Amino acid sequence: MSKQKIAFIINPISGKKTKKFVCKTVEENLNSEKFECVFAHTEYGGHGQQLAQEFVNQDFNIIVAVGGDGTVNEIAQVLAHTSTALGIIPTGSGNGLARYLNIPKNLIQAVQYINTATIVDADYGLLNEQFFLCTCGAGFDALVSSDFANDTVRGFSGYLAAILRQFFACKPEHYQLVSKDFNLDISAFMINFANISQWGYNAYIAPNADIHDGEMEITILKKFPVWAAPRIAAQLFLKNISKNRYVNTFTTNEVTVIRNQHGWFQFDGEPCRMPKETKIRIIRNGIKILAKS
C-alpha cells in the first residue's frame, strides 16, 4: 500500500507557542509507514494559500495547518472542492475548529491524532464570497475581533480585554434577515452564523451547530441589561446559551443580512468590512477534513 503524501504548513508567528520543535516532533511521532511528509513555513500574509495550492497541484492527500484559526482558514479555502484533506495542529489562541474536532493542543497528541483520524466530508460557509469554516458574525463579536486584531496582547487575556472594552462600546444595530425559512426585522447586540458550535476558547455560541448537516445555526443576542452579562457569559461555556431569555436561535442554509449601512463582520475570528446587504450560505460537503467519529 502506497504512503499518503502529507504536507505541514507552519505559521511561525501564530499564538504564543514556539514552533521550533514542530518538525522534529512530527518526524518522531507521525506514522512513517502510513505517511510521507514534507514541511513548509509561511513567510508573509497569504503565503499559506500559495503553499497550499502548490501542494494541491502536486496531488498531496493531506495538508496540515500548523497555526491558529486564521492559518486554518487561509489554507482550508484552497482545499475546498479538491481531493486534498485539511488537517490541523492547533498552535493559535482560540483554536475553534480544533477544539470542535477534539484535536489536542498538546503537540505530540495532535500528531498522534493525525495517525488515527480519517478523511470525512464537511461543510463550509461563505460570507458573500469570503470563505469561513467556523463562524461569522456582526455586531459585538465582529467588534471584538477587530479590537483583538489590533491588540499586541495575544491569548485569552488579550481576547478577554477586547471583550470588556467592546461590551461597553457596542450599541445594538437594526437588521433584516431574509431566508426561505424566515423574514426577521430586529434590533440586535450581536448576530452569529455558525457552521460549528464554538468561537474558540470553548465558548459555545451555537451548541447545536454541526459541520456535517448542511445548515447554519443563527444566534441572535438582543439588547440586555448589564446585570445579565455574567449569566450570558457563563452559559456560553456551559453550552446552553440558547436558553437565555435574550437569545433567539434559527436554522437555515442561506440568509441575506440587510442593515442601514456597511459595517464590521468577523469570519473565523478575522475582522472585515461588509456592505449593507450581505449573503451568508453553507456549502454542504464542500471540503474534506481529518477527523474522528
Phi and psi restraints in degrees (value plus and minus 20) as a CYANA .aco file:
   2 SER   PHI     -92.9   -52.9
   2 SER   PSI     132.1   172.1
   3 LYS   PHI     -96.2   -56.2
   3 LYS   PSI     130.8   170.8
   4 GLN   PHI    -101.7   -61.7
   4 GLN   PSI     117.9   157.9
   5 LYS   PHI    -106.7   -66.7
   5 LYS   PSI     103.1   143.1
   6 ILE   PHI    -150.7  -110.7
   6 ILE   PSI     111.1   151.1
   7 ALA   PHI    -135.4   -95.4
   7 ALA   PSI     118.4   158.4
   8 PHE   PHI    -129.4   -89.4
   8 PHE   PSI      95.7   135.7
   9 ILE   PHI    -121.3   -81.3
   9 ILE   PSI      96.4   136.4
  10 ILE   PHI    -127.4   -87.4
  10 ILE   PSI     103.6   143.6
  11 ASN   PHI    -110.9   -70.9
  11 ASN   PSI      89.2   129.2
  12 PRO   PHI     -93.4   -53.4
  12 PRO   PSI     -28.4    11.6
  13 ILE   PHI    -138.9   -98.9
  13 ILE   PSI     -14.8    25.2
  14 SER   PHI     -93.9   -53.9
  14 SER   PSI     122.7   162.7
  15 GLY   PHI      41.7    81.7
  15 GLY   PSI    -173.3  -133.3
  16 LYS   PHI    -134.4   -94.4
  16 LYS   PSI     -28.1    11.9
  17 LYS   PHI     -99.6   -59.6
  17 LYS   PSI     125.8   165.8
  18 THR   PHI     -96.4   -56.4
  18 THR   PSI     122.4   162.4
  19 LYS   PHI    -122.1   -82.1
  19 LYS   PSI      -8.5    31.5
  20 LYS   PHI     -77.7   -37.7
  20 LYS   PSI     -56.7   -16.7
  21 PHE   PHI    -124.4   -84.4
  21 PHE   PSI      -8.8    31.2
  22 VAL   PHI     -80.9   -40.9
  22 VAL   PSI     -72.7   -32.7
  23 CYS   PHI     -79.7   -39.7
  23 CYS   PSI     -66.1   -26.1
  24 LYS   PHI     -82.8   -42.8
  24 LYS   PSI     -62.9   -22.9
  25 THR   PHI     -85.0   -45.0
  25 THR   PSI     -61.4   -21.4
  26 VAL   PHI     -82.6   -42.6
  26 VAL   PSI     -67.5   -27.5
  27 GLU   PHI     -80.2   -40.2
  27 GLU   PSI     -54.2   -14.2
  28 GLU   PHI    -102.5   -62.5
  28 GLU   PSI     -41.9    -1.9
  29 ASN   PHI    -139.7   -99.7
  29 ASN   PSI     -35.0     5.0
  30 LEU   PHI     -93.9   -53.9
  30 LEU   PSI     120.9   160.9
  31 ASN   PHI     -88.4   -48.4
  31 ASN   PSI      82.1   122.1
  32 SER   PHI     -92.1   -52.1
  32 SER   PSI     -36.7     3.3
  33 GLU   PHI     -99.9   -59.9
  33 GLU   PSI     -40.7    -0.7
  34 LYS   PHI    -120.9   -80.9
  34 LYS   PSI     -53.1   -13.1
  35 PHE   PHI    -144.3  -104.3
  35 PHE   PSI     127.3   167.3
  36 GLU   PHI    -136.6   -96.6
  36 GLU   PSI      95.4   135.4
  37 CYS   PHI    -135.1   -95.1
  37 CYS   PSI     134.0   174.0
  38 VAL   PHI    -154.8  -114.8
  38 VAL   PSI     143.0   183.0
  39 PHE   PHI    -145.9  -105.9
  39 PHE   PSI     127.7   167.7
  40 ALA   PHI    -166.4  -126.4
  40 ALA   PSI     126.4   166.4
  41 HIS   PHI    -136.4   -96.4
  41 HIS   PSI     115.8   155.8
  42 THR   PHI     -95.8   -55.8
  42 THR   PSI     126.3   166.3
  43 GLU   PHI    -141.1  -101.1
  43 GLU   PSI     -31.3     8.7
  44 TYR   PHI    -184.6  -144.6
  44 TYR   PSI     146.2   186.2
  45 GLY   PHI     -78.7   -38.7
  45 GLY   PSI     111.3   151.3
  46 GLY   PHI      69.1   109.1
  46 GLY   PSI     -30.7     9.3
  47 HIS   PHI     -85.6   -45.6
  47 HIS   PSI     -52.0   -12.0
  48 GLY   PHI     -80.7   -40.7
  48 GLY   PSI     -59.2   -19.2
  49 GLN   PHI     -82.9   -42.9
  49 GLN   PSI     -65.0   -25.0
  50 GLN   PHI     -81.8   -41.8
  50 GLN   PSI     -66.0   -26.0
  51 LEU   PHI     -84.1   -44.1
  51 LEU   PSI     -63.2   -23.2
  52 ALA   PHI     -80.9   -40.9
  52 ALA   PSI     -61.7   -21.7
  53 GLN   PHI     -83.7   -43.7
  53 GLN   PSI     -58.2   -18.2
  54 GLU   PHI     -83.1   -43.1
  54 GLU   PSI     -60.8   -20.8
  55 PHE   PHI     -91.8   -51.8
  55 PHE   PSI     -55.7   -15.7
  56 VAL   PHI     -81.7   -41.7
  56 VAL   PSI     -63.4   -23.4
  57 ASN   PHI     -83.3   -43.3
  57 ASN   PSI     -44.7    -4.7
  58 GLN   PHI    -113.5   -73.5
  58 GLN   PSI      -8.2    31.8
  59 ASP   PHI      41.8    81.8
  59 ASP   PSI      19.9    59.9
  60 PHE   PHI     -90.1   -50.1
  60 PHE   PSI     123.1   163.1
  61 ASN   PHI     -96.6   -56.6
  61 ASN   PSI     -58.5   -18.5
  62 ILE   PHI    -159.5  -119.5
  62 ILE   PSI     118.8   158.8
  63 ILE   PHI    -141.5  -101.5
  63 ILE   PSI     104.5   144.5
  64 VAL   PHI    -121.6   -81.6
  64 VAL   PSI     102.8   142.8
  65 ALA   PHI    -105.7   -65.7
  65 ALA   PSI      98.3   138.3
  66 VAL   PHI    -124.8   -84.8
  66 VAL   PSI      77.8   117.8
  67 GLY   PHI     149.5   189.5
  67 GLY   PSI    -178.0  -138.0
  68 GLY   PHI    -118.2   -78.2
  68 GLY   PSI    -186.0  -146.0
  69 ASP   PHI     -82.2   -42.2
  69 ASP   PSI     -53.6   -13.6
  70 GLY   PHI     -84.5   -44.5
  70 GLY   PSI     -62.6   -22.6
  71 THR   PHI     -85.0   -45.0
  71 THR   PSI     -63.4   -23.4
  72 VAL   PHI     -79.2   -39.2
  72 VAL   PSI     -66.2   -26.2
  73 ASN   PHI     -81.4   -41.4
  73 ASN   PSI     -65.0   -25.0
  74 GLU   PHI     -80.1   -40.1
  74 GLU   PSI     -61.7   -21.7
  75 ILE   PHI     -99.6   -59.6
  75 ILE   PSI     -60.4   -20.4
  76 ALA   PHI     -81.6   -41.6
  76 ALA   PSI     -57.9   -17.9
  77 GLN   PHI     -84.2   -44.2
  77 GLN   PSI     -43.8    -3.8
  78 VAL   PHI     -94.4   -54.4
  78 VAL   PSI     -49.0    -9.0
  79 LEU   PHI    -106.0   -66.0
  79 LEU   PSI     -32.9     7.1
  80 ALA   PHI     -76.6   -36.6
  80 ALA   PSI     112.9   152.9
  81 HIS   PHI      41.7    81.7
  81 HIS   PSI      11.3    51.3
  82 THR   PHI    -141.7  -101.7
  82 THR   PSI     154.4   194.4
  83 SER   PHI    -109.6   -69.6
  83 SER   PSI     -19.2    20.8
  84 THR   PHI    -109.0   -69.0
  84 THR   PSI     110.8   150.8
  85 ALA   PHI    -114.6   -74.6
  85 ALA   PSI     133.2   173.2
  86 LEU   PHI    -114.0   -74.0
  86 LEU   PSI     109.6   149.6
  87 GLY   PHI    -136.7   -96.7
  87 GLY   PSI     143.0   183.0
  88 ILE   PHI    -158.1  -118.1
  88 ILE   PSI     112.2   152.2
  89 ILE   PHI    -136.9   -96.9
  89 ILE   PSI      88.6   128.6
  90 PRO   PHI     -98.7   -58.7
  90 PRO   PSI     100.8   140.8
  91 THR   PHI    -151.1  -111.1
  91 THR   PSI      -7.6    32.4
  92 GLY   PHI    -111.2   -71.2
  92 GLY   PSI    -173.3  -133.3
  93 SER   PHI    -118.2   -78.2
  93 SER   PSI     -85.0   -45.0
  94 GLY   PHI     -96.2   -56.2
  94 GLY   PSI     -65.1   -25.1
  95 ASN   PHI      33.3    73.3
  95 ASN   PSI      29.3    69.3
  96 GLY   PHI     -78.2   -38.2
  96 GLY   PSI     -72.7   -32.7
  97 LEU   PHI     -87.9   -47.9
  97 LEU   PSI     -59.5   -19.5
  98 ALA   PHI     -81.4   -41.4
  98 ALA   PSI     -63.4   -23.4
  99 ARG   PHI     -84.5   -44.5
  99 ARG   PSI     -61.1   -21.1
 100 TYR   PHI     -80.8   -40.8
 100 TYR   PSI     -57.7   -17.7
 101 LEU   PHI    -106.5   -66.5
 101 LEU   PSI     -16.9    23.1
 102 ASN   PHI      40.8    80.8
 102 ASN   PSI      16.9    56.9
 103 ILE   PHI    -104.7   -64.7
 103 ILE   PSI     104.9   144.9
 104 PRO   PHI     -84.3   -44.3
 104 PRO   PSI     128.3   168.3
 105 LYS   PHI     -97.6   -57.6
 105 LYS   PSI     -44.3    -4.3
 106 ASN   PHI     -83.4   -43.4
 106 ASN   PSI     109.1   149.1
 107 LEU   PHI     -81.7   -41.7
 107 LEU   PSI     -66.8   -26.8
 108 ILE   PHI     -81.9   -41.9
 108 ILE   PSI     -65.6   -25.6
 109 GLN   PHI     -86.3   -46.3
 109 GLN   PSI     -53.4   -13.4
 110 ALA   PHI     -85.8   -45.8
 110 ALA   PSI     -58.2   -18.2
 111 VAL   PHI     -87.4   -47.4
 111 VAL   PSI     -61.8   -21.8
 112 GLN   PHI     -83.5   -43.5
 112 GLN   PSI     -51.9   -11.9
 113 TYR   PHI     -80.3   -40.3
 113 TYR   PSI     -61.9   -21.9
 114 ILE   PHI     -81.0   -41.0
 114 ILE   PSI     -58.5   -18.5
 115 ASN   PHI     -78.5   -38.5
 115 ASN   PSI     -53.6   -13.6
 116 THR   PHI    -132.9   -92.9
 116 THR   PSI     -22.1    17.9
 117 ALA   PHI     -97.2   -57.2
 117 ALA   PSI     143.2   183.2
 118 THR   PHI    -141.6  -101.6
 118 THR   PSI     142.2   182.2
 119 ILE   PHI    -108.7   -68.7
 119 ILE   PSI     104.4   144.4
 120 VAL   PHI    -149.0  -109.0
 120 VAL   PSI     136.7   176.7
 121 ASP   PHI    -100.6   -60.6
 121 ASP   PSI     122.9   162.9
 122 ALA   PHI    -163.0  -123.0
 122 ALA   PSI     143.2   183.2
 123 ASP   PHI    -110.3   -70.3
 123 ASP   PSI     137.5   177.5
 124 TYR   PHI    -156.0  -116.0
 124 TYR   PSI     149.1   189.1
 125 GLY   PHI    -137.2   -97.2
 125 GLY   PSI     140.4   180.4
 126 LEU   PHI    -146.8  -106.8
 126 LEU   PSI     105.9   145.9
 127 LEU   PHI    -121.8   -81.8
 127 LEU   PSI      78.6   118.6
 128 ASN   PHI      33.8    73.8
 128 ASN   PSI    -132.0   -92.0
 129 GLU   PHI    -129.1   -89.1
 129 GLU   PSI     -10.4    29.6
 130 GLN   PHI    -105.6   -65.6
 130 GLN   PSI     100.8   140.8
 131 PHE   PHI     -89.3   -49.3
 131 PHE   PSI     119.8   159.8
 132 PHE   PHI    -167.0  -127.0
 132 PHE   PSI     131.3   171.3
 133 LEU   PHI    -127.4   -87.4
 133 LEU   PSI     -51.6   -11.6
 134 CYS   PHI    -120.3   -80.3
 134 CYS   PSI    -101.3   -61.3
 135 THR   PHI    -163.5  -123.5
 135 THR   PSI     142.1   182.1
 136 CYS   PHI    -155.2  -115.2
 136 CYS   PSI     143.0   183.0
 137 GLY   PHI    -189.7  -149.7
 137 GLY   PSI     142.5   182.5
 138 ALA   PHI    -145.5  -105.5
 138 ALA   PSI     136.5   176.5
 139 GLY   PHI      72.1   112.1
 139 GLY   PSI    -154.0  -114.0
 140 PHE   PHI     -76.8   -36.8
 140 PHE   PSI     -69.4   -29.4
 141 ASP   PHI     -87.5   -47.5
 141 ASP   PSI     -50.6   -10.6
 142 ALA   PHI     -87.8   -47.8
 142 ALA   PSI     -60.7   -20.7
 143 LEU   PHI     -88.1   -48.1
 143 LEU   PSI     -56.8   -16.8
 144 VAL   PHI     -82.8   -42.8
 144 VAL   PSI     -63.0   -23.0
 145 SER   PHI     -82.6   -42.6
 145 SER   PSI     -61.2   -21.2
 146 SER   PHI     -84.3   -44.3
 146 SER   PSI     -63.5   -23.5
 147 ASP   PHI     -83.3   -43.3
 147 ASP   PSI     -68.1   -28.1
 148 PHE   PHI     -84.1   -44.1
 148 PHE   PSI     -55.5   -15.5
 149 ALA   PHI     -83.8   -43.8
 149 ALA   PSI     -47.2    -7.2
 150 ASN   PHI    -118.7   -78.7
 150 ASN   PSI     -16.4    23.6
 151 ASP   PHI    -110.9   -70.9
 151 ASP   PSI     123.2   163.2
 152 THR   PHI    -103.9   -63.9
 152 THR   PSI     -34.6     5.4
 153 VAL   PHI    -111.1   -71.1
 153 VAL   PSI      98.7   138.7
 154 ARG   PHI    -119.5   -79.5
 154 ARG   PSI    -198.2  -158.2
 155 GLY   PHI      57.9    97.9
 155 GLY   PSI    -195.1  -155.1
 156 PHE   PHI     -84.1   -44.1
 156 PHE   PSI     -54.5   -14.5
 157 SER   PHI     -83.4   -43.4
 157 SER   PSI     -61.3   -21.3
 158 GLY   PHI     -86.8   -46.8
 158 GLY   PSI     -58.4   -18.4
 159 TYR   PHI     -86.4   -46.4
 159 TYR   PSI     -62.1   -22.1
 160 LEU   PHI     -83.4   -43.4
 160 LEU   PSI     -59.2   -19.2
 161 ALA   PHI     -83.2   -43.2
 161 ALA   PSI     -60.3   -20.3
 162 ALA   PHI     -84.8   -44.8
 162 ALA   PSI     -59.0   -19.0
 163 ILE   PHI     -80.8   -40.8
 163 ILE   PSI     -65.7   -25.7
 164 LEU   PHI     -86.4   -46.4
 164 LEU   PSI     -60.5   -20.5
 165 ARG   PHI     -82.9   -42.9
 165 ARG   PSI     -66.0   -26.0
 166 GLN   PHI     -98.9   -58.9
 166 GLN   PSI     -41.3    -1.3
 167 PHE   PHI     -78.3   -38.3
 167 PHE   PSI     -59.7   -19.7
 168 PHE   PHI    -108.6   -68.6
 168 PHE   PSI     -37.7     2.3
 169 ALA   PHI    -112.9   -72.9
 169 ALA   PSI     -49.6    -9.6
 170 CYS   PHI     -93.2   -53.2
 170 CYS   PSI     115.5   155.5
 171 LYS   PHI    -137.3   -97.3
 171 LYS   PSI     125.7   165.7
 172 PRO   PHI     -78.8   -38.8
 172 PRO   PSI     127.9   167.9
 173 GLU   PHI    -140.1  -100.1
 173 GLU   PSI     140.6   180.6
 174 HIS   PHI    -112.5   -72.5
 174 HIS   PSI     114.1   154.1
 175 TYR   PHI    -155.8  -115.8
 175 TYR   PSI     128.8   168.8
 176 GLN   PHI    -137.7   -97.7
 176 GLN   PSI     108.1   148.1
 177 LEU   PHI    -135.0   -95.0
 177 LEU   PSI     100.4   140.4
 178 VAL   PHI    -141.7  -101.7
 178 VAL   PSI     103.8   143.8
 179 SER   PHI    -167.0  -127.0
 179 SER   PSI     157.0   197.0
 180 LYS   PHI     -88.7   -48.7
 180 LYS   PSI     -37.6     2.4
 181 ASP   PHI    -118.7   -78.7
 181 ASP   PSI     -40.3    -0.3
 182 PHE   PHI    -185.6  -145.6
 182 PHE   PSI     143.7   183.7
 183 ASN   PHI    -158.7  -118.7
 183 ASN   PSI      89.3   129.3
 184 LEU   PHI    -135.8   -95.8
 184 LEU   PSI     121.0   161.0
 185 ASP   PHI    -143.9  -103.9
 185 ASP   PSI      87.3   127.3
 186 ILE   PHI    -160.8  -120.8
 186 ILE   PSI     142.0   182.0
 187 SER   PHI    -130.2   -90.2
 187 SER   PSI     109.6   149.6
 188 ALA   PHI    -160.4  -120.4
 188 ALA   PSI     124.6   164.6
 189 PHE   PHI     -95.1   -55.1
 189 PHE   PSI     -52.7   -12.7
 190 MET   PHI    -181.5  -141.5
 190 MET   PSI     123.6   163.6
 191 ILE   PHI    -150.0  -110.0
 191 ILE   PSI     106.9   146.9
 192 ASN   PHI    -140.0  -100.0
 192 ASN   PSI     119.6   159.6
 193 PHE   PHI    -138.9   -98.9
 193 PHE   PSI      92.5   132.5
 194 ALA   PHI    -135.1   -95.1
 194 ALA   PSI     109.6   149.6
 195 ASN   PHI    -114.0   -74.0
 195 ASN   PSI     -45.3    -5.3
 196 ILE   PHI    -147.1  -107.1
 196 ILE   PSI     155.2   195.2
 197 SER   PHI    -101.0   -61.0
 197 SER   PSI     -39.6     0.4
 198 GLN   PHI    -154.4  -114.4
 198 GLN   PSI     137.6   177.6
 199 TRP   PHI     -93.2   -53.2
 199 TRP   PSI     -56.3   -16.3
 200 GLY   PHI     114.3   154.3
 200 GLY   PSI     151.3   191.3
 201 TYR   PHI      38.0    78.0
 201 TYR   PSI      -2.0    38.0
 202 ASN   PHI      43.0    83.0
 202 ASN   PSI      10.9    50.9
 203 ALA   PHI    -116.2   -76.2
 203 ALA   PSI      89.2   129.2
 204 TYR   PHI    -112.9   -72.9
 204 TYR   PSI      75.5   115.5
 205 ILE   PHI     -99.8   -59.8
 205 ILE   PSI     -42.5    -2.5
 206 ALA   PHI    -164.0  -124.0
 206 ALA   PSI      56.4    96.4
 207 PRO   PHI     -75.7   -35.7
 207 PRO   PSI     -45.3    -5.3
 208 ASN   PHI    -117.6   -77.6
 208 ASN   PSI     -18.6    21.4
 209 ALA   PHI     -87.0   -47.0
 209 ALA   PSI     123.0   163.0
 210 ASP   PHI    -157.4  -117.4
 210 ASP   PSI     105.0   145.0
 211 ILE   PHI     -92.3   -52.3
 211 ILE   PSI     -22.2    17.8
 212 HIS   PHI    -135.3   -95.3
 212 HIS   PSI     -15.7    24.3
 213 ASP   PHI    -122.6   -82.6
 213 ASP   PSI     -21.2    18.8
 214 GLY   PHI      54.7    94.7
 214 GLY   PSI      -7.9    32.1
 215 GLU   PHI    -146.5  -106.5
 215 GLU   PSI     142.1   182.1
 216 MET   PHI    -133.9   -93.9
 216 MET   PSI     129.0   169.0
 217 GLU   PHI    -123.4   -83.4
 217 GLU   PSI     103.2   143.2
 218 ILE   PHI    -119.4   -79.4
 218 ILE   PSI     104.3   144.3
 219 THR   PHI    -132.7   -92.7
 219 THR   PSI      99.1   139.1
 220 ILE   PHI    -129.0   -89.0
 220 ILE   PSI      99.0   139.0
 221 LEU   PHI    -124.5   -84.5
 221 LEU   PSI      94.6   134.6
 222 LYS   PHI    -101.3   -61.3
 222 LYS   PSI     149.4   189.4
 223 LYS   PHI     -77.6   -37.6
 223 LYS   PSI     117.8   157.8
 224 PHE   PHI    -160.2  -120.2
 224 PHE   PSI     135.2   175.2
 225 PRO   PHI     -92.6   -52.6
 225 PRO   PSI     136.6   176.6
 226 VAL   PHI     -77.1   -37.1
 226 VAL   PSI     -57.6   -17.6
 227 TRP   PHI     -84.1   -44.1
 227 TRP   PSI     -38.3     1.7
 228 ALA   PHI    -104.6   -64.6
 228 ALA   PSI     -33.0     7.0
 229 ALA   PHI     -79.7   -39.7
 229 ALA   PSI     -65.3   -25.3
 230 PRO   PHI     -79.4   -39.4
 230 PRO   PSI     -58.1   -18.1
 231 ARG   PHI     -87.8   -47.8
 231 ARG   PSI     -62.1   -22.1
 232 ILE   PHI     -80.8   -40.8
 232 ILE   PSI     -65.2   -25.2
 233 ALA   PHI     -80.8   -40.8
 233 ALA   PSI     -64.1   -24.1
 234 ALA   PHI     -83.0   -43.0
 234 ALA   PSI     -60.8   -20.8
 235 GLN   PHI     -87.3   -47.3
 235 GLN   PSI     -47.4    -7.4
 236 LEU   PHI     -79.2   -39.2
 236 LEU   PSI     -62.4   -22.4
 237 PHE   PHI    -106.3   -66.3
 237 PHE   PSI     -36.8     3.2
 238 LEU   PHI    -112.6   -72.6
 238 LEU   PSI     -18.0    22.0
 239 LYS   PHI      45.7    85.7
 239 LYS   PSI       9.4    49.4
 240 ASN   PHI    -155.2  -115.2
 240 ASN   PSI      14.7    54.7
 241 ILE   PHI     -79.3   -39.3
 241 ILE   PSI     -50.0   -10.0
 242 SER   PHI     -85.9   -45.9
 242 SER   PSI     -34.7     5.3
 243 LYS   PHI    -106.1   -66.1
 243 LYS   PSI     -27.2    12.8
 244 ASN   PHI     -91.2   -51.2
 244 ASN   PSI     122.7   162.7
 245 ARG   PHI     -85.6   -45.6
 245 ARG   PSI     -40.5    -0.5
 246 TYR   PHI    -116.8   -76.8
 246 TYR   PSI     -11.5    28.5
 247 VAL   PHI    -138.3   -98.3
 247 VAL   PSI     115.8   155.8
 248 ASN   PHI    -143.3  -103.3
 248 ASN   PSI     124.5   164.5
 249 THR   PHI    -146.4  -106.4
 249 THR   PSI     126.7   166.7
 250 PHE   PHI    -161.1  -121.1
 250 PHE   PSI     137.0   177.0
 251 THR   PHI    -147.7  -107.7
 251 THR   PSI     115.0   155.0
 252 THR   PHI    -182.3  -142.3
 252 THR   PSI     157.1   197.1
 253 ASN   PHI    -130.8   -90.8
 253 ASN   PSI     -29.6    10.4
 254 GLU   PHI    -176.4  -136.4
 254 GLU   PSI     116.2   156.2
 255 VAL   PHI    -169.4  -129.4
 255 VAL   PSI     125.7   165.7
 256 THR   PHI    -127.5   -87.5
 256 THR   PSI     109.4   149.4
 257 VAL   PHI    -125.8   -85.8
 257 VAL   PSI     104.6   144.6
 258 ILE   PHI    -140.9  -100.9
 258 ILE   PSI     108.6   148.6
 259 ARG   PHI    -155.3  -115.3
 259 ARG   PSI     156.2   196.2
 260 ASN   PHI     -90.1   -50.1
 260 ASN   PSI     -46.4    -6.4
 261 GLN   PHI    -174.3  -134.3
 261 GLN   PSI     145.5   185.5
 262 HIS   PHI     -84.4   -44.4
 262 HIS   PSI     138.5   178.5
 263 GLY   PHI    -193.1  -153.1
 263 GLY   PSI    -190.8  -150.8
 264 TRP   PHI     -97.8   -57.8
 264 TRP   PSI     119.3   159.3
 265 PHE   PHI    -146.1  -106.1
 265 PHE   PSI     146.4   186.4
 266 GLN   PHI    -147.2  -107.2
 266 GLN   PSI     126.7   166.7
 267 PHE   PHI    -152.7  -112.7
 267 PHE   PSI     101.3   141.3
 268 ASP   PHI      30.5    70.5
 268 ASP   PSI      16.7    56.7
 269 GLY   PHI      65.6   105.6
 269 GLY   PSI     -22.0    18.0
 270 GLU   PHI    -118.7   -78.7
 270 GLU   PSI     108.2   148.2
 271 PRO   PHI     -98.1   -58.1
 271 PRO   PSI     128.7   168.7
 272 CYS   PHI    -176.2  -136.2
 272 CYS   PSI     137.5   177.5
 273 ARG   PHI    -115.1   -75.1
 273 ARG   PSI     116.3   156.3
 274 MET   PHI    -147.7  -107.7
 274 MET   PSI     133.8   173.8
 275 PRO   PHI     -91.6   -51.6
 275 PRO   PSI     157.5   197.5
 276 LYS   PHI     -80.0   -40.0
 276 LYS   PSI     -54.6   -14.6
 277 GLU   PHI    -134.2   -94.2
 277 GLU   PSI     100.9   140.9
 278 THR   PHI    -151.7  -111.7
 278 THR   PSI     112.1   152.1
 279 LYS   PHI    -123.4   -83.4
 279 LYS   PSI     114.6   154.6
 280 ILE   PHI    -143.4  -103.4
 280 ILE   PSI     110.8   150.8
 281 ARG   PHI    -165.8  -125.8
 281 ARG   PSI     136.4   176.4
 282 ILE   PHI    -125.8   -85.8
 282 ILE   PSI     110.9   150.9
 283 ILE   PHI    -122.0   -82.0
 283 ILE   PSI      92.1   132.1
 284 ARG   PHI     -94.8   -54.8
 284 ARG   PSI     114.8   154.8
 285 ASN   PHI      32.1    72.1
 285 ASN   PSI      19.2    59.2
 286 GLY   PHI    -109.6   -69.6
 286 GLY   PSI     -26.5    13.5
 287 ILE   PHI    -167.7  -127.7
 287 ILE   PSI     128.7   168.7
 288 LYS   PHI    -120.3   -80.3
 288 LYS   PSI     117.4   157.4
 289 ILE   PHI    -154.5  -114.5
 289 ILE   PSI     135.6   175.6
 290 LEU   PHI    -104.7   -64.7
 290 LEU   PSI     103.6   143.6
 291 ALA   PHI    -173.6  -133.6
 291 ALA   PSI     149.8   189.8
 292 LYS   PHI    -138.0   -98.0
 292 LYS   PSI     122.0   162.0
